[in-house]
Amino acid sequence: MSDAAQERPIRVVVADDQRMVRDGIQLMLSLVGGVDVVELAADGEQAVAAVAAHDPDVVLMDLRMPNCDGVTATRRIRAEHPRTQVVVLTTFADDADVLDALRAGARGYLTKDAGAEEVERALRRVAAGHADLDPSVQRRLLGWLPSPAVRGPAPDALTDRELDVLRLIGDGRSNSEIAAHLSVSESTVKTHVNHLFAKIKVRDRAQAVTYAFRNGIAT
């Protein structure tokens, strides 16, 4: 990333149906350098409208909101405004909520007791194109995806290079980071990712991470 891109503030929309929570997050982020809260939204509909109006880098999205819930809003934002990433910030960490949010396109997940440093880190990683999950959510995620959909064929169906790529996906690396680590082009990494996803029968990186952990490829 260029110095200019690094210096540009991360533009954020905060969506939560509780005013005290919205205001508290806005206050917390006002103390974080390089983050600009461009609008507050009280429900999913307002969040989608705010993204259309402001083209933010990231939305901090509560899951349980009236009119339009966070999962539905996330799905609409990712479909209509793919440049904008979503970090789920919620009190609830039950199985269905986390899975639904990830499947809808959320790139990060934090609980509402996360501190300013954790929220800032999540915003910066997600704005840069990486995934960022709370460590406790990562551990729970291993047991949440259905076994048949995640286990797929045995790991020996993958080539050595595909295993390397999958191991790095399990470490949370982006395609560009994997390319740099393996000294190959990003297009080569994308080819390996497509091949290994087809072989292990997963649809996305969240399922690939779970497969990698369950099969001992990532630790």
N, C-alpha and C positions, 0 to 999 in steps of 0.2 A: 504494500500500500504506500502511496506517495505521502510526503510530509504534509501536503495540502489536504489530502483526504483524512490524515490522522488528526489534523488540527480542526477540521470542520466538526461542529458540535453534532452529537447523535440526537436526532429529532425523535421525540417520544410522545405517544398518546397513552394516557392512563385511563383504563376502563374498569370501573367498579361501581356497583350500585349503592355503596355506602359513602356518603359525602365525607365523613371523617377519615375513611381509608384513603379516598382520592386525595384529599388535602394533605394527609400525612405523607403519602408517597411523593406528592409534588414538593413538599417541604424538604423531605429527605434528599430528593434528587437535585434540589436547588443548591444543596451543599456539595454536590459532586461536580467537579470541573468537567467541562466538555459535554454536558448533557442538557438539552433544551426541551422542556415539556411544552409542546405546542397546543395541546388541548386535553381537557378532561371530559370523559364520557360516562354517563350513568347507566348505560345498557349496551347491548350488542349492536342495536340499530345505530345509536349515536357513535359507536366506535367505527363502524363501517363508513358512516358519513364523514367522520373526522379524518379517516385515512384518505378518502376521496378528495377532501378539501385541502389537506396539508401534505400528503405524500411523505409520511414519517418513515424513519428507518426501522423503528420497532414499536410494537404495541405491547404494553403490559396489560394482560387480559385476565380479569376475574372469570371464573367458569360459571358461577351461579348468579345470573342476572335476569331480571324480568324482560318481557317483550322479545328479546333475542338473546339466547344464552351464549356463553363464551365460546363453546365448541362450534356452534353454528356461525358465529361471527368470524371465528378464526378461519373456517372453511371458505367463507365468502371473501374474506380479505386475501387469502392466499390464491384464490381463483381469479379475483378481479384486479388485485394489486400485488403481483408476485414479488415485487422488489421489497415490499414491506414484510419484515419478519415479526413473529409473535412469540412472546415469552409469557407463559401462564404463571400468574402470581395469585395463589389462592389458599384459603384455609384448608380446603379439602384435598386429601391425597388418596382417595379410594381408587380401586383398580379401574373402574369404568371411566372415571373422569380423566385419569392420566392417559390411558390408551386412546380414548376418543380425541383428546386434544392433540396427541402426537399424530394420530391418523389424519386429523384435519389439517395438519401442516405446522403445528407449533414446533419451534426449534429449541425452546428452552422451557424449563419448568422449575419454579421456586415456590416454597411455602411462604406464607405471609410473615413468618417469624425470621425471615432472612434479613441479615444486616445490610447496611449501606454498601459495604465492600462487595458482598455477594451479588447484590442487585447490579452494581456498577459492572462487575466482571461479566455477568450474564449479558447485559446490554452490549458491552463492547465485543464480546465473542460472537454473539448472534448478529450484530450489525456487520461484523467482518465476514459473515458467511459460515460460521462454525455452529455446532450444536452445543448447548449448555444445559445439563440436567443436574438438579440437586443430587448429591451423592446418595442420600437415602432413597430417592426416587430411582436412581440407577440400580440399586440393590433390589428394590421391590420389582423393578421391571423384569428381572430375570424369571420371576415366577408368574408373570401376568399373561404373556402371550401364549396362545394355545400350543401345546407341544407339537402336534402334527404340522402346524403351519410354520414352525420355527426350526425344528430339528433338520428336516430335509435329508438329503443323502449324507453318507459318511464324509468326514473332512477329506479323506483320501481321494475323493472325486475331484478335488481342486488341485491345480498346479502349484508348485512352490511359490511362484510369484503371486498367484491369487490368494494363497494363504498369507503371504506377507501383507498384501493389501487389506485383507479382512482383519488381520491382527491390528493394523493401524486404524482401521475404522472402529474397532473395539476400543481403541485408546482415545476415540473422540476426534481423530484428525480429519481435516477437510481434504478434498481431492488435491488442492494446491499444496497442502502440507505433506501429503503422501508423496506427491511427485517430487518435492524437494528432498524428502528423506530417502527416496529410492533412486534419485538422480535420473528420473525419466520425465517425459512431458506429461502435462495434465491430461491431454487427449488419450495418452496411453493408459493412464490410471482410469479414466472413464470407461475405456474398453474393458479393462480387467474387472471393474465394478459391475458392468452390465453382464459380463460372462459369469461371474461368481454368483450374482443375484439369481440368474437363470438356473444355475446348477443347484443352489441350495434352496431354491423355491421361496425366496422372500421378496417382498414388494418395496421395502424401504430400508433406510439405515437403522432405524430403531429395531426392526426385526433382525437385521444382520448383526447388530451388537448382541442381541439376545442369543442368537445362534452361536456367535463366537465364544461367549462366556459358557454356554451350556456344553459346548464341545471342547472346552479347554484350550481354545485358540487364543483367547484373551483372558487376562487374569485381573 
